[in-house]
């Protein structure tokens, strides 16, 4: 009889723990949803991308194997999506200023802009999404999503389809998208930089970005 009573008490305690855990999770979910804009719960929300709060960095190896970090300026862009259905409603469009490229080395930067990016003929770099896929579970703490954005990158007059892994965070009316991707120079008809016609730089560029947008009223 004593063992039966203990078994019943143990079962009751287990059920109570499960109930408390469920209520706790439900409370966190309610607080998270309450922090989202009302329209985000049923229709796409529009965000204006903020150049002054965003950064786009390029990493490439120079002829001596050192990494050269350059920066491009975001000119403008927008994002939109329904928080509950990013796969079918999520989209982003952004424009970068090719002539803004800078690695804080004047002569080299001028050479990159004039002879490789050819900014007078191709002044803009654009990315337009075509779809969202591989969405991972939404994290209640911090309001974070992880997914892959497919889209068309236009660089140096060439358009190519690329896929970009992204971590998206929503806080206080702003979204922050962070990630990185690698592109081959030859895919965009860009020559590999050389030194003294002998030493060659890396043939691919890693692009790391942090894009911030605010909700449009």
C-alpha positions, 0 to 999 in steps of 0.5 A: 500500500505504501509503495502504491501511494508513493507511485501515485504521488510520483505520478502526480508530481510528474504531471504537475511539473509538466503542467508548470512547464507548459504554462511557462512556455505558453507565457513566454510565447505570449510575451514574444507574440505581444512584442511583435507588431500586430500586423505581423501576426496575419499579414506582411510587415514592411521594413526600410533598411538603414544604411547608417546602421548596416555594414557589408564587409568583403574578405579576400586574400591578397597575393601574400596570403593576407586577408584584405577586409573591404567595406561597401555602403548600403544605399537603400533597400526594403524587406517584408514578410509575415512572421507566421509564414516567412517561406511564402511571404518573406522578401528583401531587396537591397542596393549597394554602392560599388564606388564606396568600396574601401579597405583603407588603402587608397591606391589599392582601393582606387585600383579595385574600383576602376580596374576590377569593379569598373564602377563607372560602368557598373555603379551599383550592386543589387540583390533581389530575393526569389524565395525563402527556404530551410527555415529553422525553428523560431527561438522564443528567447530573443525572437530569432529565426534562421533560414536561407534566402535565395536570390539574384545578385547583380555584380559587374553587369552579371546576374547570378542566383545565390543562396545566403544563410541568414539569422534574423532577429526582431526587437523593438520595431527593428530587424537585424539580419546577419550572415555570410556567403562566398562568391567566385570572381569568375562567376561575375567576370571579375579578374583575379588581382595580381601583383607584378603579373606573377602573384595572384590574390584569392579567387573568391570573396567572402561577404559578411553582412549585418543589415538593419531595418526599421518597421515602416509606419 
